[in-house]
Amino acid sequence: MSERPVSMQILGLFGWLAVAFIAAAVGAFASVQSASFYGELTRPSWAPPASWFGPVWSVLYVLMAVAAWVVWRVLPEDRTRTPLVLFLLQLAVNALWTWLFFAWRLGGLAFVDIVVLLLLIAATLVSFWRVKRLAAALLLPYLCWVSFATALTWSVWQNNPALLR
């Protein structure tokens, strides 16, 4: 298994960081008023405060970008095409959740979205494992957080029928 030249690897790292943070920005744009809306919601006792989400997601997006970069470095490219397409697909589904939940207040669709996201993250993790185990390991905190967020989405949706359709 060979890797790309070092100069390309450095550019690639910045590229994957940019891709991840563009997806984060798309989601952040939808959640401009999320802290106040989150405060209005009936949440379970185990729900974290709104102030946790920004720092947690920032770390997760860095880990996701580095994981994708670790896979992208591997040659030949035909080994990494499917894993990276899965990665990009889950990134898009991730950004969509914020729009569904916070901007459009569609709790049911947000829940469906996050279940699909969880499945896509698992598929991405498995496909990354086949290329580079380190890349898969870097996705484990993301899988754990989204598992938690799936339960939180369900609970909040069920407890707020007037605010989330």
Helices and strands as residue ranges (DSSP letters): E 2-3, H 6-30, H 34-40, G 50-52, H 53-72, E 74-75, G 77-79, H 81-98, I 99-103, H 107-131, H 133-159
